[in-house]
Amino acid sequence: MTVLRRNVLKSLAVASASLPLAAPALAQGAPKVTWKLTSSFPKSLDLIYGAALSLAQRVHEASDGQFVIEVHPPGEIASALDALDAVKSGKADLGHTTLAYYWGKDPAFAFGTGVPFGMNARLTNSWFYEGGGNEAINEFLGDYGVTALPLGNTGAQMGGWFRRQVKTAADFKGLKVRSGGFTGTLFKALGAIPDATPMAAMPAALKSGALDAVEFVSPYDDEKLSIAKVAPYYYYPGWWQGSSAQHLVVNLAQWNALPKAYRAMLTSAAAEVNGQVLALYDARNPAALRRLVASGSNLQGFSADITEAAYKAAQEIFTQASKSNAKFSKLHENYTAFRNDGYLWWQVCEYTYDNFIIRQRAREAI
């Protein structure tokens, strides 16, 4: 090393040591923002409730701690079914919720979550991100002063727990089923009696006979209910929800006022967590299903008679709702067109491949 180079390096070292350390570029001009998020999900549904915690962590890290999201379970800011109104009124900045919970305000909310005989989780996400689905949902949500981002999906849901077997559509007549929203309307069309019993009260209601059946989520979450002894028949699939999406609902005025960088962080974090939740359910459900069957749960598939009767009833509900509700009709047309195109591809390749692997697995297990 030459003397000149040594002197230059020494001078640079001395000069840099005397300068203050530069703060990260983001932190220099980024305001401190603290938002409150109200969740519609109890902590016991750890994969879904955990989605909001994961979102908050990612946003905190991306913003160097400048953008803070405080996550609150149901009851602290708003009840599980009041998250949308809490966000609309400004009581909360964010809500992690299931849009179908607000079916009573407008049946069109159901398309944000999943409708009977709708798309599976992959196609739902494809519709949200690439098929204009999320834009269509947000156009509808604008009337409620909010906007939304997909934040989680359980995948296809199970058909629920029944005290006795149901072999035909006629067996649903008079059946007291814990259900609500679009699903409750569909059960009612089949002759069942929908009931809104809270999750915590379901085991006792089944045991006493106040309920004959409950539909919940999937093996991982259903296992926590501990109801197999009083409702031993575990049916599949949940044709009323081939996919169940959750959303991050944001107060529209707050969203528009948020710095662009923070909006980008929130959007990116929500997309990442959205995929993570589905991956977690796909990873946890197999072991949970094995445990349930090993402990005595009687796994049953719905008969073709039941499924076809339910499909017919669902189409009649769609038709009637579309006649009386222009917003419902618009979303239904958008959703159904994308579903039909998506399943064309599924029929050709995805389903064919999956079906072969499933049959091979069954052969090798014998």
C-alpha positions as CSV (number, residue, x, y, z in Angstrom):
1,M,0.0,0.0,0.0
2,T,1.5,3.4,-1.0
3,V,2.0,6.2,1.5
4,L,-0.6,8.3,-0.3
5,R,-3.2,5.6,-0.1
6,R,-2.6,5.1,3.6
7,N,-2.9,8.8,4.2
8,V,-6.2,9.1,2.2
9,L,-7.7,6.1,4.1
10,K,-6.6,7.5,7.4
11,S,-8.2,10.9,6.6
12,L,-11.5,9.3,5.5
13,A,-11.6,7.2,8.7
14,V,-11.1,10.2,10.9
15,A,-13.7,12.3,9.0
16,S,-16.3,9.5,9.1
17,A,-15.8,9.0,12.8
18,S,-16.6,12.6,13.5
19,L,-19.9,12.5,11.5
20,P,-23.2,11.5,13.1
21,L,-24.7,8.2,12.1
22,A,-27.4,8.6,9.4
23,A,-30.9,7.4,10.3
24,P,-32.6,5.0,7.9
25,A,-34.1,6.8,4.9
26,L,-37.6,5.7,5.9
27,A,-37.4,6.9,9.5
28,Q,-36.1,10.3,8.6
29,G,-39.4,11.5,7.0
30,A,-41.9,8.9,8.2
31,P,-44.5,10.0,10.7
32,K,-45.4,7.8,13.7
33,V,-48.8,6.2,13.1
34,T,-50.6,4.0,15.6
35,W,-53.8,2.2,14.5
36,K,-56.2,0.1,16.4
37,L,-57.4,-3.2,14.8
38,T,-60.5,-4.9,16.1
39,S,-60.7,-8.7,15.3
40,S,-63.9,-10.7,14.8
41,F,-62.1,-13.9,15.8
42,P,-61.4,-15.3,19.3
43,K,-57.8,-16.1,20.3
44,S,-58.7,-19.8,20.3
45,L,-58.9,-19.6,16.5
46,D,-55.2,-19.1,16.6
47,L,-54.5,-19.4,12.8
48,I,-57.1,-16.8,11.9
49,Y,-56.6,-14.5,14.9
50,G,-52.8,-14.9,14.4
51,A,-53.1,-13.4,10.9
52,A,-53.7,-10.0,12.4
53,L,-50.7,-10.4,14.7
54,S,-48.5,-11.4,11.8
55,L,-49.7,-8.4,9.8
56,A,-48.9,-6.1,12.7
57,Q,-45.4,-7.6,13.1
58,R,-44.6,-7.3,9.3
59,V,-45.8,-3.6,9.2
60,H,-43.8,-2.8,12.3
61,E,-40.6,-4.3,10.9
62,A,-41.0,-2.7,7.5
63,S,-41.6,0.8,8.9
64,D,-38.7,0.6,11.5
65,G,-41.4,0.8,14.2
66,Q,-43.0,3.9,12.9
67,F,-46.3,2.2,11.8
68,V,-47.8,0.4,14.8
69,I,-51.0,-1.8,14.7
70,E,-52.5,-2.7,18.0
71,V,-54.6,-5.9,17.7
72,H,-57.7,-6.2,19.9
73,P,-59.8,-9.4,20.3
74,P,-63.6,-9.2,20.2
75,G,-65.1,-7.4,23.1
76,E,-62.4,-4.9,23.7
77,I,-63.3,-2.4,21.0
78,A,-66.3,-4.1,19.3
79,S,-68.1,-7.4,19.3
80,A,-67.2,-10.0,16.7
81,L,-70.1,-9.0,14.5
82,D,-69.6,-5.2,14.9
83,A,-66.1,-4.9,13.5
84,L,-67.3,-3.3,10.2
85,D,-69.4,-0.7,12.0
86,A,-66.5,0.1,14.4
87,V,-64.2,0.7,11.4
88,K,-66.8,2.8,9.6
89,S,-67.4,5.0,12.6
90,G,-63.7,5.5,13.3
91,K,-63.9,3.6,16.6
92,A,-61.3,1.4,15.1
93,D,-59.0,2.0,12.2
94,L,-58.9,-1.6,11.0
95,G,-61.0,-4.6,11.3
96,H,-60.1,-8.3,10.7
97,T,-63.4,-9.9,9.8
98,T,-65.5,-12.1,7.6
99,L,-67.5,-10.0,5.2
100,A,-70.3,-12.6,5.1
101,Y,-71.0,-11.7,8.8
102,Y,-72.8,-8.6,7.4
103,W,-75.2,-10.5,5.2
104,G,-78.0,-8.9,7.1
105,K,-77.0,-5.5,5.8
106,D,-76.8,-6.7,2.2
107,P,-76.6,-10.3,0.9
108,A,-73.8,-9.1,-1.5
109,F,-71.4,-9.1,1.4
110,A,-71.2,-12.9,1.0
111,F,-69.1,-12.7,-2.2
112,G,-66.2,-11.3,-0.1
113,T,-66.1,-14.6,1.9
114,G,-67.4,-17.4,-0.2
115,V,-70.9,-18.5,-1.4
116,P,-72.5,-22.0,-1.7
117,F,-70.9,-23.9,-4.6
118,G,-68.5,-21.1,-5.2
119,M,-64.7,-21.2,-5.9
120,N,-62.0,-23.0,-4.0
121,A,-59.3,-21.0,-2.2
122,R,-56.9,-20.8,-5.1
123,L,-59.5,-19.6,-7.5
124,T,-60.8,-17.1,-4.9
125,N,-57.4,-15.6,-4.5
126,S,-57.0,-15.5,-8.3
127,W,-60.3,-13.6,-8.5
128,F,-59.3,-11.2,-5.8
129,Y,-55.9,-10.4,-7.2
130,E,-56.1,-10.9,-11.0
131,G,-59.8,-11.2,-11.9
132,G,-61.0,-7.8,-10.6
133,G,-62.7,-9.4,-7.6
134,N,-61.1,-7.2,-4.9
135,E,-61.9,-4.1,-6.9
136,A,-65.5,-5.2,-7.3
137,I,-65.7,-5.9,-3.5
138,N,-64.2,-2.5,-2.7
139,E,-66.6,-0.7,-5.1
140,F,-69.4,-2.2,-3.1
141,L,-67.7,-1.5,0.3
142,G,-67.3,2.2,-0.6
143,D,-70.9,2.8,0.3
144,Y,-70.0,1.7,3.9
145,G,-67.0,4.1,4.2
146,V,-64.4,1.3,4.1
147,T,-62.0,-0.5,1.8
148,A,-60.6,-4.0,2.2
149,L,-57.7,-6.3,1.5
150,P,-57.8,-10.2,1.6
151,L,-56.3,-11.4,4.9
152,G,-56.6,-15.2,5.2
153,N,-58.5,-18.1,3.9
154,T,-59.4,-21.4,5.6
155,G,-59.7,-23.3,2.4
156,A,-62.7,-25.6,1.8
157,Q,-64.7,-26.1,5.0
158,M,-66.0,-29.3,6.4
159,G,-69.8,-30.1,6.4
160,G,-70.0,-30.1,10.2
161,W,-71.0,-32.3,13.1
162,F,-74.3,-34.1,13.3
163,R,-76.0,-36.0,16.1
164,R,-77.5,-38.4,13.6
165,Q,-76.9,-39.5,10.0
166,V,-78.4,-37.5,7.1
167,K,-78.8,-39.7,4.0
168,T,-81.2,-37.7,1.9
169,A,-82.2,-34.1,1.5
170,A,-85.5,-35.0,3.4
171,D,-83.4,-35.7,6.5
172,F,-82.7,-32.0,6.8
173,K,-86.4,-31.2,7.5
174,G,-86.8,-29.9,11.1
175,L,-83.0,-30.3,11.8
176,K,-81.8,-27.6,14.2
177,V,-78.5,-26.5,12.7
178,R,-76.1,-23.9,14.1
179,S,-75.6,-21.6,11.1
180,G,-76.2,-18.1,9.8
181,G,-76.0,-15.8,6.8
182,F,-76.2,-17.3,3.4
183,T,-75.6,-20.8,4.8
184,G,-78.5,-20.4,7.2
185,T,-80.8,-19.3,4.4
186,L,-79.7,-22.3,2.3
187,F,-80.3,-24.7,5.3
188,K,-83.7,-23.1,5.7
189,A,-84.6,-23.7,2.1
190,L,-83.8,-27.4,2.7
191,G,-86.2,-27.5,5.6
192,A,-83.7,-27.1,8.4
193,I,-84.0,-24.6,11.3
194,P,-80.9,-22.3,11.4
195,D,-79.7,-21.2,14.8
196,A,-77.2,-18.6,15.9
197,T,-75.9,-20.4,19.1
198,P,-72.5,-18.9,20.0
199,M,-69.4,-21.1,19.6
200,A,-68.8,-21.5,23.3
201,A,-72.4,-22.8,23.9
202,M,-72.4,-25.3,21.0
203,P,-71.2,-28.5,23.0
204,A,-73.9,-28.0,25.6
205,A,-76.6,-27.3,23.0
206,L,-75.7,-30.5,21.1
207,K,-75.7,-32.5,24.3
208,S,-79.1,-31.2,25.4
209,G,-80.7,-31.6,22.0
210,A,-81.2,-27.9,21.5
211,L,-79.1,-28.4,18.4
212,D,-78.9,-31.3,16.0
213,A,-75.8,-30.2,14.1
214,V,-73.2,-27.4,13.9
215,E,-71.1,-26.3,11.0
216,F,-67.8,-24.7,11.9
217,V,-64.5,-24.6,10.0
218,S,-62.1,-27.5,9.4
219,P,-60.4,-30.3,11.4
220,Y,-57.8,-28.1,13.0
221,D,-60.3,-25.7,14.5
222,D,-63.1,-28.3,14.9
223,E,-61.0,-30.5,17.1
224,K,-61.0,-27.8,19.8
225,L,-64.8,-28.1,20.1
226,S,-64.6,-31.5,21.8
227,I,-68.1,-32.5,20.5
228,A,-67.4,-35.8,18.8
229,K,-69.0,-37.8,21.6
230,V,-72.4,-35.9,21.3
231,A,-72.3,-35.4,17.6
232,P,-70.2,-38.3,16.2
233,Y,-71.0,-37.9,12.4
234,Y,-68.5,-35.6,10.8
235,Y,-69.7,-34.7,7.3
236,Y,-67.8,-33.3,4.2
237,P,-67.5,-31.2,2.2
238,G,-69.0,-27.9,3.3
239,W,-70.7,-27.2,-0.1
240,W,-71.8,-23.8,1.3
241,Q,-68.2,-22.7,1.5
242,G,-65.6,-24.2,-0.8
243,S,-63.4,-21.4,0.5
244,S,-63.8,-19.0,3.3
245,A,-61.9,-15.7,3.0
246,Q,-61.3,-13.1,5.7
247,H,-60.5,-9.5,5.0
248,L,-58.7,-6.6,6.5
249,V,-61.3,-3.8,6.5
250,V,-59.8,-0.2,6.6
251,N,-61.6,3.0,7.3
252,L,-61.6,4.7,3.9
253,A,-60.8,8.2,5.1
254,Q,-57.9,6.8,7.1
255,W,-56.6,4.8,4.2
256,N,-56.6,7.8,1.9
257,A,-54.8,9.9,4.4
258,L,-52.1,7.2,5.1
259,P,-48.7,7.9,3.5
260,K,-48.1,6.0,0.3
261,A,-45.2,4.0,1.8
262,Y,-47.5,2.8,4.6
263,R,-50.2,1.9,2.2
264,A,-47.7,-0.2,0.3
265,M,-46.5,-1.9,3.5
266,L,-50.0,-2.7,4.5
267,T,-50.9,-4.1,1.1
268,S,-47.8,-6.2,0.8
269,A,-48.0,-7.5,4.4
270,A,-51.7,-8.4,3.9
271,A,-50.9,-10.4,0.7
272,E,-48.1,-12.3,2.4
273,V,-50.2,-13.2,5.4
274,N,-53.2,-14.1,3.2
275,G,-51.1,-16.9,1.6
276,Q,-49.6,-17.9,5.0
277,V,-53.0,-18.6,6.6
278,L,-54.1,-21.0,3.8
279,A,-50.7,-22.7,4.0
280,L,-51.1,-23.2,7.8
281,Y,-54.5,-24.7,7.4
282,D,-53.3,-27.1,4.7
283,A,-50.4,-28.1,6.9
284,R,-52.4,-28.6,10.2
285,N,-55.7,-30.2,8.9
286,P,-54.3,-33.6,7.9
287,A,-53.0,-34.5,11.4
288,A,-56.1,-33.1,13.1
289,L,-58.3,-35.2,10.8
290,R,-56.4,-38.3,11.7
291,R,-56.7,-37.6,15.4
292,L,-60.4,-37.0,15.1
293,V,-61.0,-40.2,13.3
294,A,-58.8,-42.2,15.6
295,S,-60.8,-40.8,18.6
296,G,-64.0,-42.1,17.1
297,S,-65.4,-39.5,14.8
298,N,-67.4,-41.1,12.0
299,L,-66.4,-39.4,8.7
300,Q,-69.2,-39.3,6.3
301,G,-69.6,-37.8,2.8
302,F,-72.8,-36.0,1.9
303,S,-74.9,-38.0,-0.5
304,A,-75.5,-36.9,-4.1
305,D,-79.1,-36.5,-3.3
306,I,-78.3,-33.9,-0.6
307,T,-75.6,-32.1,-2.6
308,E,-77.8,-31.8,-5.7
309,A,-80.8,-30.6,-3.7
310,A,-78.6,-28.0,-2.0
311,Y,-77.2,-26.9,-5.3
312,K,-80.7,-26.4,-6.8
313,A,-81.8,-24.5,-3.7
314,A,-78.7,-22.3,-3.8
315,Q,-79.4,-21.4,-7.5
316,E,-82.9,-20.4,-6.6
317,I,-81.6,-18.1,-3.8
318,F,-79.1,-16.5,-6.2
319,T,-81.8,-15.9,-8.8
320,Q,-84.2,-14.3,-6.3
321,A,-81.5,-12.1,-4.7
322,S,-80.3,-11.0,-8.1
323,K,-83.8,-9.9,-9.1
324,S,-84.2,-7.7,-6.1
325,N,-80.7,-6.4,-5.5
326,A,-78.6,-4.9,-8.3
327,K,-75.4,-4.9,-6.3
328,F,-75.8,-8.6,-5.5
329,S,-76.6,-9.3,-9.2
330,K,-73.5,-7.4,-10.4
331,L,-71.1,-9.3,-8.0
332,H,-72.8,-12.6,-8.7
333,E,-72.3,-12.2,-12.4
334,N,-68.6,-11.2,-12.0
335,Y,-67.9,-14.0,-9.5
336,T,-69.7,-16.8,-11.4
337,A,-68.1,-15.9,-14.7
338,F,-64.6,-16.2,-13.1
339,R,-65.6,-19.4,-11.3
340,N,-66.7,-21.1,-14.5
341,D,-63.6,-20.1,-16.5
342,G,-61.4,-21.2,-13.6
343,Y,-63.0,-24.6,-13.3
344,L,-62.6,-25.2,-17.1
345,W,-58.8,-25.2,-16.5
346,W,-59.2,-27.2,-13.3
347,Q,-61.2,-29.8,-15.1
348,V,-58.5,-30.2,-17.8
349,C,-55.4,-30.3,-15.6
350,E,-55.5,-29.5,-11.9
351,Y,-58.3,-31.9,-11.0
352,T,-57.0,-34.6,-13.3
353,Y,-53.6,-34.5,-11.7
354,D,-54.9,-34.3,-8.1
355,N,-57.3,-37.1,-8.7
356,F,-54.5,-39.4,-10.0
357,I,-52.3,-38.7,-7.0
358,I,-55.2,-39.3,-4.6
359,R,-56.0,-42.6,-6.2
360,Q,-52.3,-43.6,-6.2
361,R,-52.1,-42.7,-2.5
362,A,-55.1,-44.9,-1.8
363,R,-53.6,-47.9,-3.6
364,E,-50.2,-47.6,-1.9
365,A,-52.0,-47.3,1.5
366,I,-53.7,-50.7,1.0
